[in-house]
Amino acid sequence: MNDAPTQADVEAPSPMELRDPRMRLEVTRAIIWVSVVLTVVLLYVLAQPLLLIIGGMVLASMLDGGARLLGRVLPIARGARIAIVAVLVLVFLLGVVSYAGLTLVSEFTALKTLVVQQVERGQAYASSLGIMPKGGVQVSEIGKQLMGSIGSITSVLGSALGAISSLAMIVVLGLFFAAEPRIYERGVGWLVPHDKRADFFKTSTDMAQTLRRLMAGRLLGMTVEGVFVSIALWLVGVPFALLLGLITGILAFLPNIGAIVSGILIVLVGFSQGTHVGLLAAGVYVAVQVLDGYLIVPMVARKSVDLPPALVLGMQLLLGALFGLLGLMFADPIVAMAKVALERRSGIDPQAEKK
């Protein structure tokens, strides 16, 4: 004999109804997973403008650091100090281009020819030993494979005009961020729940301080490496010493990968003048890396953020493969800011750890 349904049975929600607790739990889970997937897709699609914004923040941190140093000797308004630093940087760049631009361009063409010849000689020697098949690999194909392994350059950087426009956008964003950083910080803070805003502002301050010190150390390392390489290579008789120093200084902005590329160039050019000069050039490269690794990098790490080299290299490869040249350039600052944010999230004070 079947019992008649009770009132509770009649009013109980069906498992297919949203008011059923199990159904609501499953819908909530589905919404979370879909949101995560959409966020990842959105970040990938918007990676290019986001990296340009990060580039503007990096430039702003360097301008802000210069303005702070200038403020120690020239107590004027912050906006005026930012303008002075920006003008000085512009004058320096224009002076370098106007004074050595044509010379460096002609040297770069000769350097490219010399490197290609050295690579072909190395391939011929390897073929004579049976290490490589006869004929070797074309240097142009090696370049294509290297670029393919690092990551394809996105469409914005696919042409000279795109590169110039991207650089101009980074400069404009950097100037705006450096001029009035509090406006943008407060704007983002308003999107944070009220009870979390104090922690957000503290985290953003720590991230800005870390980024500023990291970029100051990076500029110091670029200057020291570029000047030291130029002088040392000139003393040992390596051609294109000034150009190789300039390339080494620029590539020092990319830790690990930049050092490898500049080291290969230095050694190839050095051995073009003979074994003795080649060994001296290799010694110069080793001395620069020792100076950077045991003096500059530890000093900067104590003042900014201690980044494991393997983590930085891994992120460079990952972001380079995903987002091209900009991802490769800004992997280090991204890792530094993420590390500070995670430390604050876990209750660790990054600044207290350095004291």
N, C-alpha and C positions, 0 to 999 in steps of 0.2 A: 504494500500500500504506500503510494507516494504522498509525502507531506506537501501541503500547499505552500507556495513561496511566501516568505515573510516580507514585511515592509522593507526590511534592510536589504533583502535580496533584490527587491524591485528597484531600490534607490542606489544600489552599489554601482560604481562606475565600471564600465566595460574596460578590459585591458587595452582596447583600441582608442579609448577616450583620453584626451589630454589631462583631464583631472585625476586620472588614475596615477598614484605615486610612482609606480614602476614605469609607466609611459612617460611621465614627466622627467624621470631620471634618464631614460634612454634618449629623449629629445635633447636634454641638456648636454649629454655627452656628445651627441651628434653635432650640436651647434658649436661646441668647443673644438672638436676636431676639424670641422669645416672652417671655422675661424682661423685656426692655426695654419691650415693649408692655404687659405686665401691670403693670410698675412705674408707667408713665405713667397707666394707667387707675386704679390704686390711689391714686396721688397726687391725681388729680382727684376721686375719690370721697371721699377723706379730707381734701380741701382745707380744709373748714370747721374741723374740730378741729385740724388742723396750723396754720392761721392763728391760732386761739385760743392755741395754745401759743407761737407766735411773738410774739403780743401780750403774753403773760405774760412772755416774755423781754425784750421792750422795756420793759415796766413795771419789771421787776426791775433792768434796767440804770439806769433813772432813780433808783430807790430806792437802789441801790448807790452811784451817784454822789453823791446827797445825803448818804448815810451817810459816805462818804469825806471830803466837805467838812466835815461835822460833827465827824469825828474829829480834824481839825486843831486844833479849839478845845476839844473835849470828849473826852478820851481814856478812853472807857469801852468796854465790850464791844460787839462789832459788832452782835449781835442787839438790844441796847438802842438803838443808834443807828438801826437800821432801823425799830424800833417808834416812835421819836420822830419820824422823818421821815414815816412813814405817818400818824401821828396829826396832825402839823402840816398835812399835805396835806388830810386829812379835815376838820379844823377850818376851814381856808381855804375849801374848797368849800362846807361848810355855811354859813359866814358869808356868802359871796357869794350863795348861794341864798336865805338868809333875809333878807338886807338888800335885795337888788335883784331877787329872783325875780319878784315880782308886777309890778314896774315894767317889767322887761325883757319879760315875757310880753305885757303890754298894748302896749308899744312894738313888739314883733315883729309883732303883728296889724296895727297901723297901718302899719308898714314894708312888710308884704306888700301891703296895699291900695295904698300909694303906688307901689310898684314895678310892680304890675299896671297902674295908671293911666299911668305913664310909658311902659311898653311899648306900651300901646294908642295913646298919643299918637304914639309913634314909628312905629307901623304906619300910622296915619292920614296922617302926613306923607309916608311912603314911598309910600303909595297915591296921594296927590295928585301926586307926581312921576312916577308910572307905574312905579315900581320894583317894587311889590307889587300883586297884584290887590286890588280893593276887598273889604273885609271882613276882609282879613288872615288871620292864624292865631290861634286861641285860645291864650291863655297857658298854660292847663292842658295843651293838646296839645304845646306846646313843652317843658314840663316832662317829659311822658311820653317825648318823643323824646330829650331829653337823657339821661334815666335809661336809656333803651334803648341809647343809644350808649355810655354808660359801662359798662353791664352790669347784668344783673338782680340784684336783691338776693336772696340765697339765703333758703331757707325759715326758717333760724334767725333771720334778721334781718327776717323778713316782718311781724312784729308788735312792739308795744311790749314785750310780755312776753319775746319772744325776744331783743330787743336788751338788755333789762335782764339776762337770764340770761347772755347772752354777755359783757356787761361784768363781771358778777359773777365769771364763770369766769376772765376775764383777770386780775382783781384778786387772786383766790385763788391762781392759778398764779404771779403776779408776787411775791406775798408769800412763798410757799414757795421759789421760786427765789432770791429775794434773801436769805432767812434762812440757807440752807445750800447755796450753789451747788456746793461741792466734792462733795457727795454725788451729785448728778445728773451732774456732769462725770466722776467716777470710774465711775459706772454705765454711761455711754455708752463710756468708755474701755475697759472690760472686754470690750466687743464688738469692739474693734479688735485685729488681730494684735499680738502682743507686741513685735515689732520696729518697729512703726509707732506705738506708744503715745506715745513721747516727742514725735514730730512732731505727733501729734493734740493733746496737751495744750498744746504751744506755739501751735498754730493756734487752739485754743479760747480761749487767753488773749488772743491778738491780736484775735480777733473780738469778745470781750467788751470789750476796751479801746476798740476802734473804735466799737462800738455805744454804749458809755457816753459817749464824747466826741461822737458824732453826735447823741445825744438831748439832751446838755447844750447843744450849739449850737442845736438845734431849739427847746428851751425858751427860750433866750435870745432867739432871733429872734422867737418868738411873743410874748414879753413886750414887747420893744422895739416891734414893729409895732403891737400892740394899744394900748399906752399912747400912742405917738406919734400914731396915727390918731385916738384919742379926743380928745386935747388939741388937735391941729391942726384937726380938723373942728369942734370946739366954738368955736375961735377965729375961724374963717372963717364961722360961722353956719350950718353944715349941721345939720339936725335928726337926731335919733337918733344923736348922736355916740358916746355910750357904747355903745349896742348895735352900731353899725357897727365900733367898735374891738374889742369882744368877738368879733364874727364874724370880723374880720380876723385877730385873734390865734389863734383856733381853727383857721381855714382855713390859717394859716401852717404847720400841721403837715403839710399836703399841698403840697410845693413845686410850682411851675408852675401846676397846676390850681387850687389854693386861691387863688393870687394873682390869677388871671383872674376867678374868681367874685367875690371881694371887691372887685376893681377895678370890675367892672360895677355892683355894688350901690352903691358910693360915688359913681360918676359919675351914675347914675340919680337917686339921692336929691339930689345936689348940684344938678343941672339942674332939679329940681322947684321950687327957690327962685329960679330965674332963671339967665340965661347967666353972669353975673358969678360967682355962687356956684358954679355948675357947673364953670367953668374953674378956680376955686380948689380945688375938691374934686379935680379931675383932677390939679392940681399937687401936692396932698398925696399922692395915690396914687403919682405918679411919684417924689416925694421919698422915700417909704417904700421903693419898689422899688430906687432907687439906693442908699439906705442899707443895705438888706439885701444887694443884689447886689455892692456894692463894698467893704463893710466887714465885715458879719457873716459872710456866706457864705465869703469868702476866709479869714477868720480861723479859722472852724470847719474848713474844708477842710485847712488846714495842720496842724491838731491832730488830725484824725480821718482822713478818706479823701477823696481827690479824685474826685468822681463827675461824669462828664460830664452836663450838663443834658439833652441829647437822650436819653441812655441812661435816665436816671431817668424822663423823661416817657414814653418808649416802654414801659418796664416798668409804669408806672402805668396806661397805656391797656390794655396786654395783661392784667395781673392784674386790673384793674377789670372788663374784659369777661368774663374767665373766672370770677372769684370774687366780684365785687360790691364792696361797700363795704370789707370787710376787706382784700381784695387791693389796693385803691386806697390804703388807709391805710398798709399795711406794705410797699409796694413798695420804698420807699427803704431801710429797714433790711435787707430781703432782698438787695438789690443790693449794699449795703455789705459784708455778711457774705460773700456769694458772691465778691466781689472780693478780699477778704482771703484766703479759702480758696484761690482760684486762684493768687494771688501766692505763697502758701506752697508750693503744689503745683509751681510753676515755679521754685522756688528763690529767689524774691525776698523780702527781709525788708521788710514794709510799714512797720515802725517805723523801720528804718534809712533808708528813703527820705525820711522826714519830717524827719530831723535835718539 
